[in-house]
Amino acid sequence: MPISSDMHQTFCAHFRTSKKSTDPKLLISISSLQMNLTERRNAIFLSPTISIFILIIISLAPYSTLSIRFPDQISEIPKEPSNRPLKTVIFALGSFWRSEAVFGCLDGVVRTTAGYAGGSKLNPEYRSLGDHAESVQIEYDPRSISFRQLLEVFWTSHDSRQVFGQGPDVGNQYRSIIFTNGTEEYSLAAQSKEREQTRSKMSVVTTQIQQLGTFYPAEPEHQKFELKRNPFLLQLIGGNLSAEELERSSLAAKLNGYAAELCPPRMQRHIDAKINDILRKGWPILREV
Ligand code: MHO
């Protein structure tokens, strides 16, 4: 029980007047104060034992943290910044597993979704996507990253000259498209394509520039695909995240890029360091990067 200032004053008054007061109120105050002092003495007496126990635990820690202690589930996923005005852009540049990983790891990108766009088929699915292209929808904070910078990443992250495919993936679904929303985006996209064509004298840049139409999010199993392939990283953010949480989480978007080793080098190193720190401490789970 803490000593209240009333009690303290009563106690002093008692010593100033008489040590043998018979005032019952005072006697109660004094006896409770004495109890309090006894408790404190006990606490002081116990503390070396507790301290030694704590020291043993700490000294054994390096040997016991070879595995990380993860909670079964986190009750709350990390808070995402919610009140910033975000912008959205959609690109197609080959397999959407990879495209999501390329953009998810950039500073200023808040959320990514793999999906289908650029075709006319209603409600496309992975096994029957019709004339759509595998695409990524990117939600970004324009104060941190611009459409122009995203275009740069688009051009440097795939081979826009490859016809009817991307890398080893062959087919119309892997074609290269910039989807634009409005005239300003259109002219930025067109200028950047011209620059790209100037750089590539020997071959034609196949990238199409299309007015944004409907974007169909892909099935849950295609979202954050690279992260899902990495159970260690999934555990690191708490495990058992629902499909919706995985889809909306900025942290999952970043780690999806990290898992595919597609983050910009500085970010890749930054996440490495965070993870190493957690491994060294054995706690806590990764909540942000
Ligand atoms: N060649 C790729 C295609 C993936 S995709 C989402 C793969 O099978 O890994 O189209």
Boltz pocket constraint, residues with backbone or C-beta under 6 A from the ligand:
constraints:
  - pocket:
      binder: B
      contacts: [[A, 95], [A, 96], [A, 97], [A, 134], [A, 168], [A, 169]]
      max_distance: 6.0
